C-alpha cells in the first residue's frame, strides 16, 4: 500500500541505478572525471533529491553488496530508506528483449534489468552514471524503440549532471 501511494505521488519518480549509491558513498577518486562526477552527485543529492520520489530494486541491492565489505556496507546503509521495485516476470521479459534487440551484450544483463525495472514500473527518470549500456546516446533510440514495442513508455535516462542543470 505504501509503495502504491508513493507511485501516485505528485513528485516525479526516479529509479536510482547502482552507480549513484556508489558515487555518493565512495572515497574521493584520484581520477579527475570521477571526482567531478562524485561532486555533481553530492550536489544533486543535497540540492535536488527532495523534488523526487526515489526508488531502487533488488538488483541495486545485489550490486551494492559486491566488492569491498566496508564500501558495500556504506552503500547498503545509504539504500535502506528507499522503496524497492520488484523484478517481475514482466520485467524479466522486457530485459531479455532489450538484450536480444538493442542489442546489449549478455554481460549487460543487470543493465538491461535496471532499464526494464524502471520502465515497467513507470518511473519518470532512470538516474545513472553508467554511460556504457544505460545512459548511452547511441543506444537510447534502440532502447526506447524496444520498450515502446512492448507497450511501455521508457523513462528519461540521464546522469545527475543533466538533472542538476534542469533545476538551475
C-alpha positions, -999 to 999 in steps of 0.1 A, spaced: 0 0 0 28 24 9 45 17 -25 13 24 -43 9 57 -25 44 67 -35 38 57 -71 8 80 -72 28 109 -57 28 142 -75 66 143 -74 85 128 -104 97 92 -97 133 84 -100 149 50 -102 185 51 -88 208 27 -106 237 14 -85 264 39 -97 246 67 -78 249 50 -44 285 41 -53 294 77 -61 277 91 -30 294 67 -6 328 62 -22 360 79 -10 371 107 -34 386 93 -65 420 102 -79 406 103 -114 395 138 -123 364 128 -142 353 105 -114 359 133 -88 338 157 -109 310 131 -112 312 124 -75 309 162 -68 279 165 -91 263 136 -74 267 151 -40 255 185 -52 223 169 -68 217 149 -37 220 180 -15 200 204 -36 176 184 -58 167 150 -44 138 162 -23 120 172 -55 117 135 -64 103 102 -51 133 78 -52 132 40 -58 157 12 -60 155 -25 -67 169 -58 -56 193 -56 -85 207 -23 -70 210 -40 -36 228 -71 -51 253 -50 -70 258 -27 -40 266 -57 -19 296 -67 -40 332 -56 -36 350 -42 -6 330 -51 26 332 -17 42 322 1 9 294 -23 4 281 -17 39 281 21 33 262 16 1 236 -7 16 231 16 46 225 45 22 200 25 2 179 13 32 152 40 32 142 37 -4 113 15 -16 123 -14 -37 107 -21 -71 101 -58 -78 116 -79 -105 85 -94 -120 81 -118 -150 71 -87 -170 105 -70 -160 125 -101 -169 108 -105 -202 115 -68 -211 151 -72 -200 155 -103 -223 140 -83 -252 165 -55 -245 194 -79 -245 182 -95 -278 171 -65 -297 192 -34 -287 215 -55 -286 231 -53 -253 259 -78 -246 250 -107 -223 273 -93 -197 249 -63 -195 221 -84 -180 220 -62 -149 219 -31 -170 190 -44 -190 173 -53 -157 177 -17 -145 162 -3 -177 133 -29 -175 126 -23 -138 124 15 -143 103 11 -175 78 -15 -162 73 5 -130 66 37 -149 95 57 -135 99 92 -149 137 90 -147 164 64 -146 193 81 -129 228 66 -137 264 72 -143 266 40 -164 271 56 -198 283 23 -214 250 5 -216 223 27 -200 228 64 -205 243 59 -239 233 82 -266 240 57 -294 218 31 -277 190 54 -265 167 52 -295 171 14 -297 162 11 -260 132 33 -264 120 15 -295 122 -19 -277 103 -5 -247 76 10 -268 73 -21 -290 65 -40 -257 38 -14 -247 58 7 -223 68 43 -223 105 44 -212 118 67 -185 141 96 -193 176 80 -189 201 106 -177 230 114 -154 228 136 -124 245 164 -143 216 166 -167 191 167 -138 211 192 -118 212 216 -148 174 211 -151 168 226 -117 191 256 -121 
